[in-house]
Amino acid sequence: MPKGIRWSLIWPVLATLIVPLIVAWFVYPGTHLPPGFGVFPPAFVEQMPPFWLPYFLLMLAVVLVILALLLFPSWFGFKPVAPPAPVVPGPLPWWFWVGAAVGCFFLWLMFARFTVFGDLVYYAFSPLWWGFILVLDGLVYRRTAGRSLLATRPHTLWLSALVSVVGWYYFEFANYFVLGNWYYPNGHMPQLSHATIVVLFLVAYTTVWPAIFEWYTFLNTFPKLSVRYADGPKLRLPGGLLLWGGLAAIALMVVFPLPLFWVVWIGPMAVIVGQMIRVGVWTPFTAMGEGNWSPAILVALSSLFNGFLWEFWNWGSAQPPGLAPTNPNYWIYDIPYVNVIHICAEMPLLGYFGYLPFGVLVWVVFLWAGKLFGFDASLGLGAAAVRSAATSSVSPEVVREG
């Protein structure tokens, strides 16, 4: 890659790291950094403002519009597309059974909190979720008669695990500037050394990107769903406006961290996508410009579906009163104004919809890394699912990348 193109991709991401530090210098004159900055794993910072009905209703209105788009796409100008012919399922691969065995064992171990295996319960997070990733991949393999990330694109799966570590730490950095929308009350538990906990967290971070990408390939195995959003309005976003608007939003987020807590997900995505549009690098928003919203919506739904599992598992792993914690990765949300309605989860009900932009951002970061370091970051298993849309408003390039 020419140095000019490489630098054009690097500097906006550096700006998302530097701008909040510069603004924080003036917002926090004593320390020049937000409270709790640099503590890892992030700990509780301060009590957030309580429920505020006007803000909740505003967020609810946004959520209802998103729900309407997902459930009734024809209201928003989407046209029906003939789904591709279904694939005759094949057998489940061996790694499905390995993943199921490993995942079930560590799920049982964590929920039962048994110490018969010594300290093994403290290390349950990563093998549990990697077991689930293998299960999902095995289901994709069966439903596509032999095609899955592990079977046909293993480099994508392993590279996504590597990007996942750096990518999630990037979000942990942003979380400091909204005063800890999430934190880890067991992140400094005395049963484990701090070095051990840091390693456990970094290993756990390897699971985020792969899980979402496996869900994406899984959803694309359902013919009707894969083309449900493939022929919609052509939404071409202005790259420059996204880039500079995103940086401005990040700056304002540092000044007003409570009402603008949601910029943690929207601001960085706007900056990165805006610059990728300017230099001509494909993103799911490129497909939206051609009328194919499937890549963006399906990866967003992938994040949401896995989010339900993340939150239910996290809720179930909390230690009962009077017992010592067994899950160092357990997290709690401390979100201003809307932290209400918890259904078997620490996540408030409206908070689940933050998983939608997060899923898109996950893929955008992976695509950015792929362009920067020269590897294929497309999730090509979705291409077959939107092939029939190629005769409508979807360009061949969009089909290839999807």
N, C-alpha and C positions, 0 to 999 in steps of 0.2 A: 504494500500500500504506500502511495506517495506520502512523504512527511506532512505535506500541507493538509491532506485529507485526514491523516491520523490526528494531528493537532486540532483540527476543526471538530473532531469528536471528543477529544479529551477536555478541552478548556471549559465547555459548558458544565460537565460533571464536576470539575474542580470548582467551578463557580458556585454550584449547589452546596459545596462544603465550606467555601471561604466566605460567601455572603452572610450566612447566619453568624459566623464568628465575628465578622466586622460589625454587624448590627448589634450583636450581644455586647460588644465592647462599650457601646453607648447606653444600652438598655439596663445593664447591670454595672453601674460605675464602681462598685466596691471590688467585686471579683472579676468583672468583665466576662463572666461566663454564667450561664443559668445554674441555679442550685442543683446539686447532684451530678453535674457534668463530669464525665470520665469514670464514674463508679461503674464497675462491671463485675457481674451482671447488674443492670440498672436496678436501683432500690427505690423505695417509696420516697417521694420528694415532699409533697404537701397535699393537704386535703383540697380537692377540687370543689368548685361551687356546686350547690345542690341542683336538683331538678328545676328547670325553668320552662314553663309551658309554652310561651311564644317561640323559643328556640326549638323546642321539641316539635311543635307543629310545623315550623319551617322545614326542618329536616324530614319530617313525615311527608310533607308535600313533595319533596324531591324523590323520596323513596316510592311514593305512589306512582309518579310519572315513570320511573324506571320499571316498576312492576307492570304497568300498562304496556310498555314497550316489549317486555319479555313475553307477556301472556297474550297480547293482542297486537302483533306486529303490523297487521293490515291497517290498523288505525293510523299508523305512521308512514304509510305509503309502501310497505313491503308487499311484493307480489309472490304468489305461490310458485315454487320451482319443483319440477318433477324429481323425486329422489332417485338416486342410483339403485340399481338392482341389489338386493341383499346378497351377502356372501354366505355360502354354505359353511357353517362353523366347523372348525377342526378340533383336534384333541387339546386338552389342557397340557401345557409344557411342565417339565419337572420342577422348574423354579416356582411355579404357582404353589405347589404342595410344600416346598421348602419355606416359601414366604408365609403361607398359612400357618404352618407349624411354629415357626419362629414368632410370628406376630401374636398368635393366640397364647403361646407360653408367656411372653413378656406382658401381654395385656392382663392375663390372669395373675401373674406375679405382682404387677403394679397395683391392681385393684384389690387383691387379697392382702397385699403388704406383708407377705410371708418373709421371714428372715431365715427360713430353713436353708436357703442358699447363701447365707452370709450377707455380704454387702451388694450382691448382684442386683437387688431391687433398685439401687441408686442409679444403675447404668441402663435402665430399661427403655428409656425414651428412643434412642436411635435404632436399636435392633427391632423394636416394635414397629416403628414407622418405615424402616427399610423392608421389613416383612410385608407390610401393607403395600408398599410400592411394587414389590415382586408379585403380589396377588393381582393388583390392577394390571400390571404388564401381562401377566398370564391370561387374564380375561380378554385383553385386547388381542393377544396372539390367537386365542381360540376364535374370537368373533371375526377376525380378518383372515383366518385360515393360514396363519404362519407369519404375520407381519406385526411387529411391535418394536418399541424402542430398543429393548434389550436384544431382540433377535436380529433386527436389521439395521439399527442405528445405535449400537452400544456407545459409540463415541459421544453422541448427543446426550445420553443419560449421564455418563461420567463427567463430561464437561459441565453439564447443568448442576451437578453436585458441587463442583469446584466453584462455579460462579455463585451458587447459593450461599456459600460461606461468606464471601466478600459482600454479596448483595444484601444479606440480612444484617450484617454488621453496619452497612451503610444506612439501613433504616433505624437501627438502634442509635446511630449517631444523630439522626434527625429527631428521634424521640426525645432526646435531651432538651431540645428547644421548645417543645410543647409541655415541658415540665412533667414528663413521664405519663403518657396516656396508658402505658402498661409497664409493669415492673414485676420483679421476681422475688417474692418474700422469702423463698428458700435458697436464694442465690448465694447466701453466705452462711449456710447451715454448718454447725460445728462438727457434724459427723464426717465431713469431707474437707480436705485442704482446699484453699482458694485456687491453687494451681490446677488441682483435679477438676474443680467445678468449671474453670475457664475452658479446659480441654473438652469437658462434657458438652458445654454449650456450643463450642465451635464444631464439634462432630455432629451435634443435633442440627445445626444450621444446614448441613448437607442435604437434609431431607425436604426442604421447602420447595425449591424449584422442581426437582424430580417428581414429587407428588402431584403438583399442579400440572406438569406436562403429561404425566400418565393419565390423569383425569381428562385432559384435552384430547388425547388420542382415543380414550375410551368413549367419550361423548361423540366423537366423529364416526364411531362404528354403528351409530343409530341413523339409518338413512334419512328419515324425515327430519330429525333434529339437525343433522349436518347441513341441510339446505334451507332450514326454516328462515334464516336471516341472510340468505345469499343474494337476494335481488331487492335491494331497498334504495332509499334516496342516496344520491351521490354527494357525500359530505366531504368536501375538500377543505382541510384546515390550513390556515396560513402559518407557515413555519416560524416566521419572524415574530409574529404576535404571540405564539405559544412560548417561544424561547424567552423573550423579554418579560412577557406577562407572568410566566412561571417564576422567574427570578424575583420579580416585584412581589409576587405572592409569598415567596419564601421569606423575603425581608419583612413583610408585614406580619407574617406568622410569628417571628421572633418578638416583634413589638406587642402583638396582641395574641399570645399563645392560647388563651382560653377560647375565644369565639372562633379562631381560625385553626383549631387543632387538626381539622381534616386536610389542611394543606400538606401535611406530612406525606400523603399519598398523591395528591393532585399536582402539587408544585413541581417535584422532581420529574414526574412523568411529562408534564408540559415542556419543561426545559429540554429533556433528552429527545422527546419526539419532535419538538420544534426544530432542533438542529439536524436530526436525521432527515426530516422532510427537506430542509434547506440544502443538504448535500446529496439528496437523492437515494438514501438508504431505505429499503423496504421496512415497514412496520405494519401492524394490523390496521393502522389508520390510513395507510396507502390503499389497502383493500376497500376501506369505507369510501374513499374517494372514487372508486370504481363501482360502488353500489353493493359490494359484498361485505356485509357486517359480520359474517359467520366467524372469521378468525378472532375478532375482538370479543364478540359476545360469548363464544364458546370457551375461550380461555378465562373470561370473567366468571362464567358459571362454574368452570372447573375449580377456581379458587374458592367460590362460595360453597360448593358441595364439600370440598375437603375441609373448609372452615367449620362446617357443622360437626364433622368428626373430630377436628382438632379441639374445638371448644367442649364437646361432650367428654372426650377423653380427659382433657385438662380438669374439668369439673369433677370427674370421678376420681382423679388422682389426688385430690386435696386431702390432707390428713384430718381425721376426725379430731374434735376437741380433746385435749389431754394426751394425744399421741404424738410422738416425734415425727417430723416430716420424712417421707421416703422418696419424694420426687423433687430434685433440685431444680428442674425445669418448669415447675408450676408457676403460672403467671396470673396476675390480677389486673383488671382494668380500672383506671382512675380517670374517667372521661367527664368533662364538665357538661352540665345542663341536661344530658340525655342518658345518664347512667341508671336507667330503670328498666323494668320488665326483663327479668333474668329467668330463662326457662332451661333448667338443667345446664347452666353455663355461667361462667363469669362474665361473658360477653353480653352487654345489653342488646335488646332485640334490634334496634335500629343500627347498632354497630356492625351487624352481619353484612350490611350492604357496603361497608368499607372493603370487604373482600373482593367486590367486583372490580373497582379500579386497581386494587392491589394485584389481581391476576394479570391484568393487561400490563401493568408496570413490570411484573416479573418477566414477561416475555420480551418486553421492550429492552430491559436491561440485558437480557441474554442475546438479543439481536445486536445490541450495541457492542457487547463484548465480542460477538462473532465477527462483526465487521472490523473491529479494532485489531483482533489477534488472528484473523484469517481462518476461522472455522465456520462450518455450515450450522447456523443457528435456527434454520427453519424447522418446523415440525411437520415434515413432509407426509406423515401418515394421514393427515387430513385432506390431502390433495384429491384422493379418489372420491371422497365424500362430497366434494363440490364440483366434480367433473361435469355433471349435467348442467351446472350453471354457466359453464363456459360459453354456451351459445346465447346467453342473454347479455346482461350488462357486465359480466365479470371477465376481466382481461386474462389472457393466459398467464401473465406474470403473477397475478393474484392467486390463481389456481395453483401454480407451482409452489408458491410460498405457503399457502394455507395448509 
